[in-house]
Amino acid sequence: MVKQAIAEGEFPFVVLVSDETPNENIRRFASSKGCTFDVVEEDGEYKFTFTK
């Protein structure tokens, strides 16, 4: 989902994950693609907001 949204340039978009492993994977992938994003952790869930 993240890969497709980035490839299609669908900014801004939000992704919610509830585990540490996808949190780390999304961070690495988005950083490698030069994306700008913010992450907020709340009650064990991570909310990624991608702006480019």
C-alpha positions as CSV (number, residue, x, y, z in Angstrom):
1,M,0.0,0.0,0.0
2,V,2.7,2.5,1.0
3,K,4.9,1.5,-2.0
4,Q,1.9,2.0,-4.4
5,A,0.8,5.3,-3.0
6,I,4.4,6.7,-3.2
7,A,4.8,5.4,-6.7
8,E,1.6,7.0,-7.8
9,G,2.3,10.3,-6.0
10,E,-0.8,10.2,-3.9
11,F,0.2,12.7,-1.3
12,P,-0.7,13.4,1.4
13,F,-1.8,10.0,2.8
14,V,-1.9,8.3,6.2
15,V,-1.0,4.8,7.2
16,L,-1.7,3.2,10.6
17,V,0.3,0.3,11.9
18,S,0.0,-1.5,15.3
19,D,3.4,-3.3,15.5
20,E,7.0,-2.3,15.7
21,T,8.2,-4.4,12.7
22,P,6.0,-2.7,10.0
23,N,6.8,0.6,11.7
24,E,10.5,0.1,11.1
25,N,10.0,-1.3,7.6
26,I,7.9,1.7,6.6
27,R,10.4,4.2,8.0
28,R,13.3,2.5,6.1
29,F,11.4,2.3,2.8
30,A,10.0,5.8,2.9
31,S,13.4,7.3,3.8
32,S,15.1,5.4,1.0
33,K,12.6,7.0,-1.4
34,G,13.2,10.5,-0.1
35,C,9.7,10.9,1.4
36,T,8.8,13.3,4.1
37,F,6.6,11.9,6.8
38,D,5.7,12.4,10.5
39,V,5.0,9.6,12.9
40,V,2.9,9.8,16.0
41,E,2.7,6.8,18.5
42,E,-0.4,6.5,20.5
43,D,-1.6,3.5,22.5
44,G,0.8,1.2,20.7
45,E,-0.2,2.3,17.2
46,Y,1.8,4.3,14.8
47,K,0.3,6.9,12.5
48,F,2.4,7.8,9.5
49,T,1.4,11.0,7.7
50,F,3.2,11.3,4.3
51,T,3.5,14.7,2.8
52,K,6.1,13.8,0.1
